[in-house]
Amino acid sequence: MQFIDNLNLDHRSLELSGAVFPLETVPLFGLPVANLSMENAVAWLAGRIEHDVRTRVAFINAHCVNVAARSAAYRSALNEADIILPDGSGIALAARLRGVSLRANLNGTDLVPLLCQELADQGRSVFLLGGREGVADAAAAALRLAIPELRIAGSRDGYFEADEEDAVIAEINATDAGLVLVAMGVPLQETWLHRVAPKLNATMTMGVGGLFDFLSGRIPRAGQTLRGMGLEWTYRLYQEPARMWRRYIVGNPAFVGRAVIDAAPAMLNGLDLMLKRLIDVIGAGVGLLLAAPLFLIVAIAIRATTPGSALLKQTRVGQNGKTFALYKFRSMYIDAEARRAELEKLNQHGADGVTFKLRRDPRVTPVGRLLRKSSIDELPQLWNILIGDMSLVGPRPPLPAEVAKYRPEERRRLAAKPGLTCLWQVSGRADLPFARQVALDIEYLTRRNVFLDILILLRTIPAVLLARGAY
């Protein structure tokens, strides 16, 4: 099931040789978690280094979520990272509960060697900081063996006193490292980098947890089968039960509970959307059956009084900017579009520069005026609702020419399926200025649920009978 509003396009895009690598994110546990393929993630990170864009990278897994729930400092460090990469099956599960499939498990053990290859190609170097004595050196040696052309700027363990911190920073800055890998464990590595990254000259800093242990061979990694099944954690538990039992035996159930709570609004929204679609199908289907005799009468009346087809097919803009063919009864003379230019100066909504409405539009036929007053001209859109282009309730579908004039905030009204009726339709219709229509559409999208839809449908009945703003 795919829910709306789960994916966000971050503004931290990077233009590389004419190509744009957008940072697409999924909101998980209140954090913007990257949703990229491994290839694109490496390209995004390498591009930031190549263009000297200072970047702090964090990873998030189930354990991280549990720690963040009880550590405000760690959560602040994650919030202010430039990118948060999903690590492990737990984060993938949390995303699936929201109806989103993550493109890749962007764990550091798989990603860092690929990024280091890019660094080698750029002629940049890497500094390894953290782990027990000798572990960072062994990890550096393993990287050098795997990527002979990679320059290792330096390495040292992570066991130093607070009064040695300045000396450690000076040691790193004395090198030309483009990337500093910090393996101090969660939450220390993120909170430390959050505090000292501005003092480091390196373009990119990254908290990598137990990466050095894996690279050095001090702790063997689970086989590909377990990793593919998302059960690498069971191998870690087997290797270090005394250290890891609390993280996994206690932590995993706690994480699942947090994931369910975090996803609950999206899950409820998904159920709400299913119910909304069910109401749409039943309502449109019954409406088309009951209105069939009326459709025949209207079609005869249009054809008998003016030349041209009784049914009008227009291109409109629907959800997320996708266009579709909207159907309605023709209420204007067939030369209406050709005559529009001469009437622009009379536009009732001329001030907004987007919509075009005339209270007494000379292009509207006598039959069309009656159809508009009664809103019968819109009834063929029941077919659009039945096939899924529209909904009974939602922002009215605009013309492409109108959308082309939208400001960024006005494009928010395209976030849902367009509707046959909407909040501003029952609040004054065309009498309302465009800015007010947009505000009411955004209010609807913010508050939207089935009960609000039913209320708007009920309010539509007197709105149609009173015909306020219908012209």
C-alpha positions in Angstrom: 0.0 0.0 0.0 1.4 3.4 -0.9 0.5 6.3 1.2 0.8 10.0 0.1 3.1 12.6 1.6 5.7 10.0 2.7 8.5 11.1 0.4 10.1 14.5 0.5 12.6 16.0 -1.9 15.3 17.7 0.1 16.8 21.0 -1.1 20.3 19.6 -0.5 20.7 18.7 -4.2 24.0 18.9 -6.0 24.6 19.8 -9.6 27.4 17.7 -11.0 28.5 18.2 -14.6 24.9 19.3 -15.5 23.3 16.4 -13.7 21.3 16.8 -10.5 21.4 14.3 -7.7 18.4 15.1 -5.4 18.4 13.9 -1.8 15.1 12.1 -1.5 14.1 11.4 2.1 11.6 9.5 4.1 10.4 10.9 7.4 11.1 8.2 10.0 11.0 8.9 13.8 10.9 12.6 13.0 14.2 12.4 11.0 14.7 12.8 7.2 16.2 9.4 6.3 17.7 9.2 2.8 16.0 7.0 0.3 18.6 6.4 -2.4 20.2 3.5 -4.2 23.7 2.6 -3.2 25.0 4.0 -6.5 23.3 7.4 -6.1 24.2 7.6 -2.4 27.9 7.2 -3.2 27.6 9.7 -6.1 25.9 12.2 -3.8 28.5 11.9 -1.1 31.4 11.8 -3.6 30.0 14.9 -5.3 29.9 16.8 -2.1 33.5 16.0 -1.4 34.6 16.8 -5.0 32.9 20.2 -4.8 34.1 20.9 -1.2 30.6 21.1 0.3 31.1 20.5 4.0 29.0 17.5 5.0 28.3 15.6 8.2 27.0 12.0 7.6 25.2 9.9 10.1 23.7 6.4 9.9 20.6 5.2 11.7 19.6 1.7 12.7 17.2 0.2 15.2 19.7 0.7 18.1 20.2 4.4 17.1 16.5 5.0 17.2 16.3 3.5 20.7 19.3 5.7 21.9 17.8 8.8 20.3 14.5 8.2 22.2 16.4 8.7 25.5 19.2 11.1 24.5 18.3 14.7 23.5 21.9 15.5 22.6 22.2 12.5 20.2 18.8 13.3 18.6 20.0 16.9 18.1 23.2 15.7 16.5 21.2 13.5 14.1 18.7 16.3 13.3 21.5 18.6 12.3 23.4 16.0 10.1 23.5 16.8 6.4 22.4 13.3 5.5 21.1 10.3 7.5 21.6 7.0 5.8 19.4 3.9 6.6 21.3 1.0 8.1 19.7 -2.4 8.5 16.5 -4.3 8.3 14.9 -2.5 11.2 14.8 0.8 9.3 13.5 -0.9 6.2 10.7 -2.3 8.3 9.9 1.1 9.7 9.7 2.5 6.2 7.5 -0.4 5.0 5.0 0.3 7.9 4.7 3.8 6.3 4.1 2.3 2.9 7.5 3.1 1.5 10.1 0.7 0.2 13.7 1.9 0.8 15.9 1.5 -2.3 18.9 0.1 -0.4 20.5 -0.7 2.9 23.1 2.0 3.0 25.2 0.6 5.9 28.7 1.9 6.3 30.4 -1.5 5.9 29.1 -1.7 2.3 29.1 2.0 1.5 32.5 3.3 2.8 34.7 1.1 0.6 32.7 2.3 -2.5 33.1 5.9 -1.3 36.8 5.4 -0.7 37.2 4.2 -4.3 35.6 7.5 -5.4 38.0 9.4 -3.2 40.9 7.5 -4.7 39.7 8.5 -8.2 39.5 12.2 -7.0 43.0 12.0 -5.5 41.6 12.7 -2.0 42.6 11.0 1.2 40.8 9.6 4.3 41.6 9.7 8.0 40.5 6.9 10.4 39.8 7.8 14.0 38.4 5.4 16.6 38.3 1.9 17.9 40.7 0.1 20.2 44.5 0.5 19.9 45.7 -0.8 16.5 42.2 -1.4 15.1 42.1 1.9 13.1 45.6 1.1 11.7 44.5 -2.4 10.7 41.3 -1.0 9.1 43.4 1.5 7.2 45.7 -1.3 6.0 42.7 -3.3 4.8 41.4 -0.3 2.8 44.8 0.3 1.3 45.0 -3.4 0.3 41.5 -3.3 -1.3 42.1 0.1 -3.0 45.8 0.5 -3.6 45.5 4.0 -5.1 43.6 5.3 -2.0 45.6 7.7 0.1 45.4 7.2 3.9 46.0 10.5 5.5 46.3 8.9 9.0 44.8 6.7 11.6 44.6 6.5 15.4 42.6 4.9 18.1 39.6 6.7 19.7 40.9 6.4 23.3 42.0 9.9 24.2 41.3 12.2 27.2 39.3 15.4 27.0 42.5 17.5 27.3 43.9 15.7 24.3 41.1 16.6 22.0 42.7 19.7 20.6 45.8 17.8 19.8 43.7 15.1 18.0 41.9 17.8 15.9 45.3 19.4 15.1 46.7 16.0 14.0 43.8 15.4 11.6 44.0 19.0 10.3 47.7 18.6 9.6 46.7 16.1 6.9 44.8 16.9 3.7 42.0 14.4 4.5 38.9 14.9 2.5 37.0 12.4 4.6 37.3 11.6 8.3 35.8 8.4 9.5 35.0 8.3 13.2 34.3 5.0 15.0 33.4 5.7 18.6 30.1 4.0 18.7 26.6 5.5 19.2 25.9 8.1 20.5 29.4 9.4 21.2 30.6 9.6 17.6 27.6 11.7 16.5 27.6 14.0 19.5 31.4 14.4 19.2 31.3 15.2 15.5 28.3 17.6 16.1 30.5 19.5 18.4 33.9 19.4 16.7 33.2 19.1 13.0 33.3 22.9 12.5 36.9 22.7 13.8 38.0 20.0 11.3 39.3 21.0 7.9 38.0 17.8 6.2 35.1 18.3 3.7 33.2 15.3 5.0 32.9 13.6 8.5 31.1 10.4 9.1 30.2 8.4 12.2 30.8 4.7 11.3 30.2 2.7 14.5 31.8 -0.8 14.3 33.2 -0.4 10.7 36.8 -0.6 11.7 36.2 -3.9 13.6 34.8 -5.4 10.4 37.4 -3.9 8.0 40.3 -5.0 10.3 38.9 -8.5 10.6 38.7 -8.3 14.4 35.0 -9.1 14.2 34.0 -11.2 11.1 30.9 -10.2 9.3 27.8 -12.4 8.8 27.5 -14.3 5.5 25.7 -13.0 2.5 22.7 -15.3 3.2 22.0 -13.8 6.7 22.6 -10.3 5.4 20.2 -10.8 2.5 17.6 -12.0 5.0 18.0 -9.0 7.2 19.3 -11.1 10.1 22.9 -9.9 10.4 22.1 -8.8 13.9 21.7 -12.5 15.0 25.3 -13.2 14.0 26.4 -10.1 16.0 24.5 -11.5 19.0 26.1 -14.9 18.5 29.6 -13.4 18.4 29.2 -11.1 21.4 26.2 -12.2 23.5 27.4 -10.5 26.7 27.7 -7.1 25.0 24.9 -7.4 22.5 22.1 -9.2 24.3 20.5 -6.0 25.7 20.8 -4.2 22.3 19.0 -6.9 20.4 16.9 -9.0 22.9 15.5 -6.0 24.7 16.2 -3.3 22.1 14.6 -5.0 19.0 11.1 -5.3 20.5 11.3 -1.8 21.8 12.3 -0.6 18.4 9.4 -2.4 16.7 7.0 -0.7 19.2 8.5 2.7 18.3 8.2 1.9 14.6 4.5 1.0 14.9 3.8 4.2 16.9 5.8 6.3 14.4 4.0 4.8 11.4 0.5 4.8 13.0 -0.6 8.2 11.4 0.5 7.0 8.0 -1.1 3.6 8.5 -4.4 5.2 9.6 -4.1 7.6 6.7 -3.7 4.6 4.3 -6.9 3.0 5.8 -8.7 6.3 5.5 -7.6 6.6 1.8 -8.9 3.1 1.2 -12.3 4.0 2.7 -12.3 7.2 0.7 -11.7 5.3 -2.5 -14.5 2.9 -1.6 -16.9 5.8 -1.1 -15.8 7.3 -4.4 -16.5 4.1 -6.3 -19.9 3.5 -4.8 -20.9 7.1 -5.0 -19.8 7.6 -8.6 -21.2 4.3 -9.7 -24.6 4.9 -8.2 -24.6 8.5 -9.3 -23.9 7.5 -13.0 -26.7 5.0 -12.9 -29.3 7.4 -11.4 -28.2 10.3 -13.6 -28.2 8.4 -16.9 -31.7 9.6 -18.0 -30.7 13.2 -17.0 -27.5 12.8 -19.1 -29.6 11.9 -22.2 -31.9 14.9 -21.7 -29.0 17.3 -21.2 -27.1 16.0 -24.3 -30.2 16.4 -26.5 -30.7 20.0 -25.1 -27.1 21.0 -25.9 -27.1 19.5 -29.4 -30.5 21.0 -30.2 -29.5 24.6 -29.3 -25.9 24.9 -30.4 -23.6 23.1 -32.9 -20.9 20.9 -31.5 -20.5 17.9 -29.2 -22.5 17.8 -26.0 -19.6 16.4 -24.0 -16.4 18.4 -23.5 -13.0 16.8 -22.9 -10.4 19.0 -21.3 -6.8 18.4 -20.1 -6.6 19.1 -16.4 -3.9 18.7 -13.8 -4.4 16.1 -11.1 -2.5 14.6 -8.2 1.2 15.4 -8.1 0.9 17.4 -11.3 -0.2 14.4 -13.5 -2.5 15.5 -16.3 -5.7 13.6 -17.2 -8.8 14.0 -19.4 -11.7 15.6 -17.6 -15.2 15.3 -18.9 -18.0 17.8 -18.5 -21.1 18.9 -20.4 -20.3 21.7 -22.8 -21.7 25.0 -21.5 -20.0 27.4 -24.0 -20.1 28.1 -27.7 -17.6 26.2 -29.7 -15.5 29.3 -30.4 -15.2 30.1 -26.6 -11.4 29.7 -26.4 -10.8 31.9 -29.5 -12.8 34.7 -27.9 -11.1 34.5 -24.5 -8.3 37.0 -25.3 -10.8 39.8 -26.0 -12.4 39.2 -22.6 -9.3 39.1 -20.4 -9.7 42.7 -19.3 -13.1 41.8 -17.8 -11.8 38.9 -15.7 -13.5 38.8 -12.3 -10.2 37.3 -10.9 -7.9 39.5 -12.9 -6.0 40.5 -9.8 -4.7 37.1 -9.0 -3.4 36.5 -12.6 -4.2 32.8 -12.4 -7.9 31.9 -12.9 -10.3 33.4 -15.4 -14.0 33.9 -14.4 -16.7 36.2 -15.7 -20.0 36.7 -13.9 -21.8 37.2 -17.2 -19.6 35.4 -19.7 -21.0 36.0 -23.3 -19.4 32.7 -24.4 -21.8 30.7 -22.2 -24.9 29.4 -24.0 -28.4 29.8 -22.6 -28.6 26.0 -21.8 -25.0 26.2 -20.5 -26.0 29.0 -18.1 -28.7 26.7 -16.6 -26.2 23.8 -16.4 -23.6 25.9 -14.6 -26.2 27.3 -12.1 -27.3 23.8 -11.2 -23.7 22.3 -11.5 -25.1 19.7 -13.8 -22.3 20.4 -16.3 -19.9 18.8 -13.8 -21.7 15.5 -13.4 -19.8 13.6 -16.2 -16.8 13.9 -13.8 -18.5 11.0 -12.0 -16.8 8.9 -14.7 -13.4 10.5 -13.8 -14.0 9.5 -10.2 -15.0 5.9 -11.1 -11.8 5.4 -13.1 -9.6 6.9 -10.3 -8.5 10.3 -11.8 -10.6 12.2 -9.3 -12.4 11.9 -6.0 -15.8 13.0 -4.8 -14.0 15.5 -2.5 -10.7 17.3 -3.2 -9.3 20.5 -4.6 -10.8 21.3 -8.0 -8.7 20.3 -11.0 -6.9 23.3 -12.5 -6.0 23.9 -16.1 -2.3 23.4 -17.1 -2.1 27.1 -18.0 -3.2 28.0 -14.5 -0.7 25.6 -12.8 2.1 27.1 -14.9 1.5 30.4 -13.0 1.4 28.7 -9.5 3.9 29.8 -6.9 5.6 27.0 -4.9 3.1 27.2 -2.0 0.2 27.1 -4.4 1.4 23.8 -5.9 0.6 22.2 -2.5 -3.0 22.0 -3.6 -1.9 19.3 -6.1 -0.9 16.9 -3.3 -4.2 15.0 -3.5 -6.6 13.8 -6.1 -8.8 16.6 -7.4 -12.5 16.5 -6.4 -16.0 17.1 -7.8 -16.5 19.3 -4.8 -14.2 20.9 -2.2 -14.1 23.2 0.8 -14.1 26.4 -1.2 -16.8 25.1 -3.5 -19.1 25.0 -0.5 -17.8 28.3 0.9 -18.5 30.7 -2.0 -17.2 29.0 -5.2 -16.1 31.4 -7.9 -16.9 34.5 -5.7 -13.8 33.7 -3.6 -10.5 35.1 -4.7 -7.9 32.6 -5.8 -5.7 33.1 -2.7 -8.6 32.2 -0.5 -9.4 29.1 -2.7 -5.8 28.0 -2.2 -5.9 28.6 1.5 -9.1 26.5 1.9 -7.6 23.7 -0.3 -4.5 23.5 1.9 -6.6 23.6 5.0 -8.6 20.7 3.6 -5.4 18.7 2.9 -4.2 19.4 6.4 -7.4 18.2 8.1 -8.5 15.6 5.5 -10.4 12.5 6.6 -13.5 10.6 5.6 -15.7 12.5 8.1 -14.6 15.8 6.7 -15.4 14.5 3.2 -18.9 13.5 4.3 -19.5 16.9 5.9 -18.3 18.7 2.6 -20.6 16.4 0.6 -23.6 17.3 2.8 -22.7 21.0 2.5 -22.5 20.7 -1.2 -26.3 20.1 -1.5 -27.4 23.5 -0.2 -24.4 25.1 -2.0 -25.7 23.7 -5.3 -29.3 24.7 -4.6 -28.4 28.3 -3.6 -26.0 28.5 -6.6 -23.8 31.1 -4.9 -20.7 31.8 -7.0 -21.9 29.5 -9.8 -21.4 31.3 -13.1 
